[in-house]
């Protein structure tokens, strides 16, 4: 049995990809997501491929249920237990504002109302010493009060528990003695970083989604087992790795970006065989566009992650290791609308899969980006998704006519305006993940996937002067599900312990902290059945007195004076690359970061069959297009394009899940693996 299954639940579609290591066969399907019960869509997708789950030995599952539960505020009733004097930390948040002149700026509403935030008299000092012992009778009374108010999940976040979690662990024991079924989240189990607001909010959000994710994973596991599956079940994590379902049930906050991150892992895998190490991933979906930057084949993993952050809100901080991703509400089903200042906008509201774009004929009336693509001739005029979705151009015209009538312009011009705005939104995502991080996008290759990614990419590349685009050989619309099959088991732990590395006892402390984290990571992986583990170290460092840190790779083994000098050199090098200067100042480590990785069998990438690939067979005809002017573009079937044949732009290249655009002065070439490279 060497069959792997990757499952990715998106906003509009659920993708299933199956790889048989023995035969090399790759199967895939896309079915509509079922928001009321995502397991229905998952099982429908698996059954549509006529799979015998008895022959499968690995399922890796990513989902958007966790983050959607937070965004839609459909989670559990949560109670918070915190240290006396810190009841209102979720309300106070941060005093600083990112934009002090923004009069529409508003603090986000806490997920736990004040009456459910209760205090206990305990205190641990910043060095970990116990200042005030815990009062068990007081804890019991607080727990009883929360249970009487019908909370189903409790978050415990005590001040300075990141440095010494002993009191939080005691509270957990007392809660479970009173009620063994209530869900409990300890902040110290999730993050050992400082910043009490961020740490508390992370614990609260984990408690908020835990009951729902626990129920869902239990249900989907039963469904798989009832169909004969006897292999291993893994959940995709936001750090680019995977873990067991049991881990995901306890810490669902680690799975928030599980789907998008899998695409990044897949892009790195494709980059390896192409000899490309510096990548900007560009995932254009049905409702959102996401981007991430990979430098030297390493994604940037950060704990500075926010949900619902926008120009009017700081969002909700989540301090768990997450691959750095920038996301905007700009996808294929994004709705075009006119604001109060008479300006045309695209997104963030989207039509999703139901009712979907107007052209799908499912009752949608709002103009969407997909409708605009159809009117401008960039998308197939008859069907999409290999014939599963029929296209009605007349309905698309009726929807876009709302825009064209308002501005008194032709329908094609209104549609092109929608496309240009969507392209600008997509370009801005790339700027945020590259330029704003101190990187020049021109030094990177753009990896485009997702249903709309290959359509955005050529416009974005020209705008930002990115000279090469790669559209992977895996059907772009299911690429993230395939990326799950290329992942390893991975756990990341981060601990705050600020220390100047020039202090007398710093070397001993640095070694102790790294060894402590390594032992915890090894213990976690061993409990999941993995003992052959790779350990990778990082440190978040800064000049003494600075606020922000940079992430520096740290060597393994014992750290001595010579290693300290090398760490200083690495820090200065990274700091200069990001900020363009160095200082002759003391250096300190703020956060210790350890990654533990257990390698799964490598996913082989097989060269494609060259037979039956001829340009005359690939040619589908000429299509009338409009991008500011009328033109005629050739259309090709990607599955029949000959290898190494240069397709000169303008041209359209179609496959079952996406459409790639090649603009004027650009050319596309299919390599021996089936990856499409577009250069100019």
BALO-609608 format. One line per 5 residues: number of its first residue (from 0); their letters; for each residue x, y, z of C-alpha. Coordinates in steps of 0.2 Angstrom, whole numbers, plus 5000, padded with zeros to 4 digits. Each point is the difference from the previous one (the first is absolute). Layout:
BEGIN
NUM) A) X:Y:Z  ...
//
This chain:
BEGIN
0) XXXXX) 5000:5000:5000  5008:5016:4994  4985:5011:4997  5000:5018:5006  4985:5011:5001
5) XXXXX) 5000:5019:5002  4984:5010:5004  4998:5018:5000  4984:5009:5005  4999:5017:4992
10) XXXXX) 4987:5014:5001  4991:4994:4983  5007:4983:4996  5007:4985:5009  5015:4992:4991
15) XXXXX) 5006:4982:5001  5016:4994:4993  5006:4982:5000  5017:4993:4996  5004:4982:4998
20) XXXXX) 5019:4997:5003  5000:4983:4992  4992:5005:4983  5004:5019:5000  4982:5004:4997
25) XXXXX) 4993:5017:5005  4981:5002:5002  4991:5015:5005  4983:5008:5002  4992:5016:5005
30) XXXXX) 4983:5000:5008  4990:5014:5008  5003:5004:5018  4986:4997:5012  5001:5013:5013
35) XXXXX) 4987:4994:5012  5009:4983:5001  5017:5000:4991  5002:4981:5002  4986:4997:4988
40) XXXXX) 5010:5009:4986  5016:4990:5005  4991:4983:4999  4992:5005:4984  5017:5004:4992
45) XXXXX) 5008:4984:5006  4985:4989:4994  5000:5009:4983  5018:4993:4997  4993:4982:5003
50) XXXXX) 5014:4998:5013  5002:4984:5011  5006:5008:5016  5006:4983:5006  5014:5002:4988
55) XXXXX) 5005:5017:5006  5013:5002:5014  5001:5019:5002  4987:5014:5000  5006:5018:5003
60) XXXXX) 4986:5013:5003  4999:5019:4999  4985:5010:5004  4993:5018:5001  4988:4995:5014
65) XXXXX) 5010:5006:5014  5004:5018:4993  4982:5001:4993  4993:4996:5017  5010:5015:5007
70) XXXXX) 4995:5012:4985  4982:4996:5001  5000:4999:5019  4991:4984:5001  5011:4991:5013
75) XXXXX) 4997:4995:5018  4995:5009:5016  5017:5003:5008  5005:5005:5018  5016:5008:5004
80) XXXXX) 5010:4997:5016  5014:5013:5003  5011:5008:5013  4992:5013:5012  5001:5017:4992
85) XXXXX) 5001:4993:4982  4982:4997:4997  4999:5014:4987  5015:4996:4989  4989:4994:4986
90) XXXXX) 4991:5017:5000  5016:5011:5003  5010:4991:4986  5014:5011:4994  5000:5019:5003
95) XXXXX) 5010:5004:4984  4991:5002:4983  5007:4996:4983  4991:5015:4993  4997:5014:5012
100) XXXXX) 4991:5011:4987  4988:4987:4995  4983:5005:5008  4992:4984:4995  5013:4989:5010
105) XXXXX) 4991:4989:5012  5006:4988:5013  4994:4982:4997  4986:4993:5011  5007:4987:5013
110) XXXXX) 4994:4982:4997  4996:4999:5019  4988:5012:5008  5005:5008:5016  4988:4990:5011
115) XXXXX) 5009:4984:4994  5017:5007:5004  5004:4995:5018  5016:5003:5011  5009:4990:5013
120) XXXXX) 5013:5005:5013  5017:4994:4994  5016:5008:4994  5016:4993:4992  5014:5013:4997
125) XXXXX) 5008:5003:4984  5015:4989:5004  4989:4985:5004  5000:5001:5019  4983:4998:5009
130) XXXXX) 4995:5016:5008  4983:4995:5006  4995:4982:5000  4983:4994:4992  4985:4999:5011
135) XXXXX) 4991:4983:4996  4983:5005:5008  5000:5016:4990  5003:4991:4984  4987:4987:5003
140) XXXXX) 4987:5014:5003  5005:5009:4984  4998:4984:4990  4983:4996:5008  4994:5017:4995
145) XXXXX) 5006:4998:4982  4991:4983:4999  4984:5007:5007  5001:5013:4986  5000:4986:4988
150) XXXXX) 5017:5002:4992  5006:4985:4990  5018:5005:4999  5012:5009:5012  5016:5009:4996
155) XXXXX) 5013:5003:5014  5013:5014:4997  5009:5005:5016  5013:5014:5000  5018:4994:4997
160) XXXXX) 4995:4982:4997  5011:5000:4985  5015:4999:5011  4992:4989:5013  4984:4990:4996
165) XXXXX) 4998:4992:5017  4985:5010:5005  4991:4997:4984  5003:4981:5001  4993:5000:5018
170) XXXXX) 4984:5009:4993  4998:4987:4987  5000:4986:5013  4987:5009:5010  4989:5003:4985
175) XXXXX) 5001:4982:4995  4996:4994:5018  4984:5010:4999  4995:4996:4982  5010:4988:4990
180) XXXXX) 4990:5004:4984  5002:5019:4998  5013:5005:4987  5015:5009:5008  5014:5010:4992
185) XXXXX) 5016:5006:5009  5009:5014:4992  5017:4993:5005  4996:4984:4990  4998:5010:4985
190) XXXXX) 5013:5014:5001  5014:5003:5012  5003:5018:4993  4997:5016:5010  4988:5013:4996
195) XXXXX) 4985:4996:5011  4986:5007:4988  5006:4990:4985  5003:4985:5011  4983:5001:5008
200) XXXXX) 4991:5003:4984  5008:4985:4992  4994:4989:5014  4982:5007:4999  4999:4997:4981
205) XXXXX) 5006:4982:5002  4987:4997:5014  4987:5009:4988  5003:4988:4986  5005:4984:5009
210) XXXXX) 4983:4992:5003  4995:5002:4981  5016:4994:4993  5001:4985:5012  4982:4995:4995
215) XXXXX) 5004:5002:4981  5017:4990:5001  4991:4987:5010  4986:4999:4987  5011:4999:4985
220) XXXXX) 5011:4987:5008  4985:4989:5003  4995:5002:4982  5017:4995:4994  5001:4985:5012
225) XXXXX) 4983:4994:4996  5005:5000:4981  5015:4988:5005  5014:5013:5002  5013:4993:5012
230) XXXXX) 5015:5011:4996  5006:5016:5009  4990:5016:5001  5009:5017:5000  4995:5018:5001
235) XXXXX) 5009:5013:4990  5007:5014:5012  5003:5018:4997  5019:4998:5002  5002:4990:4984
240) XXXXX) 5000:4983:5008  4987:4987:5006  4995:4992:5016  4988:4987:5006  4981:5003:5001
245) XXXXX) 5002:4999:5019  5012:5014:5001  4988:5010:4988  4985:4997:5012  5009:5007:5015
250) XXXXX) 5009:5014:4991  4989:5005:4985  5007:5018:5000  5016:4992:4991  4989:4996:4985
255) XXXXX) 4993:5017:4995  5010:5001:4984  5002:4982:4996  4994:5001:4982  5010:5014:4994
260) XXXXX) 5016:4995:5008  4999:4983:4991  5001:5009:4984  5016:5008:5006  5007:4983:5004
265) XXXXX) 4996:4994:4983  5008:5015:4991  5016:4997:5010  4999:4981:4994  4998:5006:4982
270) XXXXX) 5014:5013:5002  5012:4986:5005  4999:4991:4984  5001:5016:4990  5015:5007:5009
275) XXXXX) 4990:5015:5007  5002:5005:5018  4993:5017:5001  4982:5000:4997  4984:5011:5003
280) XXXXX) 4985:4988:5001  4984:5007:4993  4984:4991:5004  4985:5007:4991  4985:4992:5006
285) XXXXX) 4981:5002:4998  4998:5013:5015  5018:5005:5004  5017:5003:4994  5015:4995:5011
290) XXXXX) 5019:5002:4998  5015:4995:5009  5019:5002:4998  5012:4986:5000  5019:5004:5001
295) XXXXX) 5013:4987:4997  4986:4986:5000  4995:5005:5018  4983:5008:5004  4999:5013:5013
300) XXXXX) 4992:4993:5016  4994:5014:5011  4989:5001:5016  4994:5018:4995  4984:4994:4992
305) XXXXX) 4983:5010:5000  4982:4995:4995  4989:5013:4992  5014:5013:5000  4996:5015:4988
310) XXXXX) 5001:5019:4999  4986:5002:5013  5005:4986:5012  5016:4993:5008  4992:4983:4999
315) XXXXX) 5002:4986:5012  5018:4994:5004  5004:4982:5000  5017:4995:5007  5003:4983:4992
320) XXXXX) 5013:4996:4987  4993:5004:4983  5007:5002:4983  5000:5018:4996  4985:5003:4988
325) XXXXX) 4992:5016:4994  4982:4998:4995  4987:5011:4992  4981:4997:4995  5004:4999:4982
330) XXXXX) 4995:4985:4990  4991:4992:4985  4983:5002:5009  5003:5018:5007  4986:5012:4998
335) XXXXX) 5003:5016:4991  4990:5015:5008  5000:5019:5000  5003:5009:5016  4993:5016:5007
340) XXXXX) 5013:5010:4991  4996:4993:4983  5015:4989:4999  5000:4983:4994  5006:4986:5012
345) XXXXX) 5003:4981:4999  4998:4990:5015  5002:4995:5014  4982:4994:5000  4998:4985:4988
350) XXXXX) 4986:4990:4992  5009:4983:5005  4994:4984:4992  4982:5003:5004  4993:5010:4992
355) XXXXX) 5017:5003:4992  5003:5012:4985  4985:5005:4989  5007:4990:4986  4998:4984:5009
360) XXXXX) 4981:5001:4999  4997:4996:5018  4991:5016:5005  5014:5012:5002  4996:5017:4995
365) XXXXX) 5016:5010:5006  5014:5004:4988  5015:4990:5004  5018:4999:4993  4996:4983:4992
370) XXXXX) 4986:5009:4990  5012:5013:4995  5013:4987:4994  4986:4992:4990  4995:5016:4991
375) XXXXX) 5017:5005:4996  5003:4983:4992  5014:4994:5013  4990:4985:5006  4991:4986:4990
380) XXXXX) 4984:5006:4993  4991:4984:5003  5006:4990:5015  5012:5000:5014  5007:4986:5012
385) XXXXX) 5001:4987:4986  4981:5002:4996  4994:5000:5018  4995:5018:4999  4990:5006:4985
390) XXXXX) 5003:5019:4995  4986:5012:4995  5008:5015:4992  4983:5009:4999  4998:4999:5019
395) XXXXX) 5018:5007:5002  4995:5015:4989  4984:5003:5010  5010:5001:5016  5014:5011:4993
400) XXXXX) 4987:5011:4992  4997:5007:5018  5018:5007:4999  5000:5006:4982  4983:5008:5002
405) XXXXX) 5005:5010:5015  5016:5007:4992  4992:5001:4982  5013:4989:4992  5000:4984:4989
410) XXXXX) 4999:4984:5010  5017:4994:4994  5008:5016:5007  4991:4998:5016  5006:4981:5001
415) XXXXX) 5018:5006:4996  4999:5013:5014  4995:4986:5012  5015:4989:4994  5012:5015:5002
420) XXXXX) 4995:5004:5018  5001:4981:5005  5017:5000:4992  5005:5015:5010  4994:4992:5016
425) XXXXX) 5010:4984:4996  5016:5010:4996  4998:5009:5017  5000:4983:5009  5017:4996:4992
430) XXXXX) 5007:5018:5005  4995:4997:5018  5008:4983:5001  5016:5005:4991  5004:5019:5000
435) XXXXX) 4992:5003:5017  5011:4986:5007  5016:5007:4992  5001:4989:4984  5000:5005:4982
440) XXXXX) 4987:4990:4991  5010:5000:4984  5013:4988:5008  4986:4987:5002  4990:4988:4989
445) XXXXX) 4982:5001:5001  4991:4983:5003  4982:5002:4995  4986:4987:5004  4982:5000:5006
450) XXXXX) 4986:5002:4989  5003:5018:4996  5019:5002:5004  5006:4995:4982  4989:5014:4993
455) XXXXX) 5006:5014:5013  5018:4995:4998  5005:5007:4983  4992:5017:5004  5008:5000:5017
460) XXXXX) 5017:4995:4993  5000:5014:4988  4995:5013:5013  5014:4994:5012  5013:4996:4986
465) XXXXX) 5001:4982:5006  5008:4991:4985  4994:4982:5003  4984:4992:5005  4998:4981:5003
470) XXXXX) 4983:4992:4999  5003:4982:5008  4996:4984:4990  4987:4995:5013  4983:5007:4996
475) XXXXX) 5001:5018:5007  4983:4999:5008  5004:4985:5011  5019:5005:5003  4998:5003:5019
480) XXXXX) 4992:4983:5002  5015:4992:4991  5012:5010:5010  4993:4991:5016  5007:4984:4993
485) XXXXX) 5018:5008:4999  5000:5005:5019  5009:4993:5015  4995:4998:5018  5005:5016:5008
490) XXXXX) 4999:5009:5017  5006:5018:5005  5003:5006:5017  5004:5018:5004  5005:5007:5017
495) XXXXX) 5003:5018:5006  5015:5002:5011  5009:5017:4996  5019:4998:5003  5015:5010:4994
500) XXXXX) 5012:4988:4993  5015:5010:5007  4995:4997:5018  5011:4989:5010  4988:4985:5002
505) XXXXX) 4991:5002:4984  5008:4985:4991  4994:4988:5013  4982:5008:5000  5000:4999:4981
510) XXXXX) 5005:4982:5000  4987:4996:5013  4986:5008:4991  5003:4992:4984  5002:4983:5008
515) XXXXX) 4984:5002:5010  4990:5004:4984  5008:4986:4990  4995:4987:5014  4982:5006:5000
520) XXXXX) 5000:4999:4980  5007:4983:5001  4988:4994:5013  4985:5006:4990  5006:4992:4984
525) XXXXX) 5004:4984:5010  4982:5000:5007  4994:5000:4982  5011:4985:4995  5015:5009:4993
530) XXXXX) 5018:4998:5006  5011:5004:4985  4999:5019:5002  5009:5014:4992  5003:5015:5012
535) XXXXX) 5002:5018:4993  5003:5015:5011  4996:5019:4997  5002:5015:5011  4990:5016:4999
540) XXXXX) 5013:5013:5004  5002:5019:5000  5012:5014:5006  4998:5004:5018  4987:5013:5001
545) XXXXX) 4991:4996:4984  4982:4995:4999  4999:4989:4985  5010:4984:4997  5007:4990:4985
550) XXXXX) 5001:4982:4999  5017:4992:4999  5004:4981:4997  5010:4993:5014  5012:4985:4999
555) XXXXX) 4996:4984:5009  5010:4992:5014  5009:5008:5015  5002:5019:4998  5017:5007:5006
560) XXXXX) 5010:5017:4998  5004:4996:4982  4982:4996:4996  4994:5017:5008  5012:5009:4988
565) XXXXX) 4992:4991:4985  4982:5004:5007  5005:5019:5001  5006:4999:4982  4984:4992:4994
570) XXXXX) 4989:5012:5009  5010:5015:4993  4998:4993:4983  4981:4997:5001  4997:5017:5008
575) XXXXX) 5010:5009:4986  4990:4990:4987  4984:5005:5007  5003:5018:5007  5016:5005:4990
580) XXXXX) 5011:5004:5015  5008:4992:5015  5005:5008:5017  5014:4998:5012  4989:4996:5014
585) XXXXX) 4996:4985:5012  4990:4986:4992  4986:4990:5009  4990:4985:4997  4982:5003:5003
590) XXXXX) 4991:4984:4995  5008:4982:4998  4992:4990:4986  5002:4981:4997  4992:4990:4986
595) XXXXX) 4999:4981:5001  4997:4991:4983  4997:4982:4997  5002:4996:4981  4986:4991:4991
600) XXXXX) 5004:4990:4984  5004:5013:4986  4987:5003:4987  5007:4995:4983  4998:5012:4986
605) XXXXX) 4999:4991:4983  5004:5006:4983  4985:5001:4989  4997:4989:4985  5006:5009:4984
610) XXXXX) 4988:4990:4988  4985:5007:4992  5006:5018:5004  4999:5010:4984  4996:5019:4998
615) XXXXX) 4987:4996:4987  4991:4989:5012  5002:5012:5015  4993:5015:4989  4981:5003:5005
620) XXXXX) 4997:5015:4989  5000:5019:5000  4990:5010:5013  4995:5018:4999  5007:5009:5015
625) XXXXX) 4999:5018:5007  5014:5008:5011  4997:5018:4996  4999:4995:4982  4993:4986:4990
630) XXXXX) 5011:4986:4994  5001:4982:4996  5010:4988:5010  5004:4981:4997  4994:4988:5013
635) XXXXX) 5010:4984:5004  4996:4984:5011  5014:4999:5012  4999:4981:5001  5004:4999:4982
640) XXXXX) 5014:5013:4998  5017:4993:4994  5014:5001:5012  5013:5015:4997  4988:5008:4988
645) XXXXX) 5000:5019:5001  4982:5007:5000  5002:5018:4996  4988:5012:5008  4986:5005:5000
650) XXXXX) 4993:4983:5003  4988:4991:5011  5005:4983:5007  4986:4990:5008  4999:4984:5012
655) XXXXX) 4986:4993:5010  5002:5011:5015  5008:5016:4994  5004:5011:4986  5017:5008:4997
660) XXXXX) 5003:5016:4991  5015:5005:4989  5001:5018:4996  5008:5009:4986  5019:4999:5001
665) XXXXX) 4999:4985:5011  5003:4982:4995  4995:4983:5008  5010:4984:5000  4995:4983:5007
670) XXXXX) 5014:4990:5009  5003:4982:5001  4990:4999:5016  4985:5010:4993  5004:5016:5009
675) XXXXX) 4996:5015:4989  5013:5014:5001  4995:5017:4994  5014:5013:4997  5002:5017:4992
//
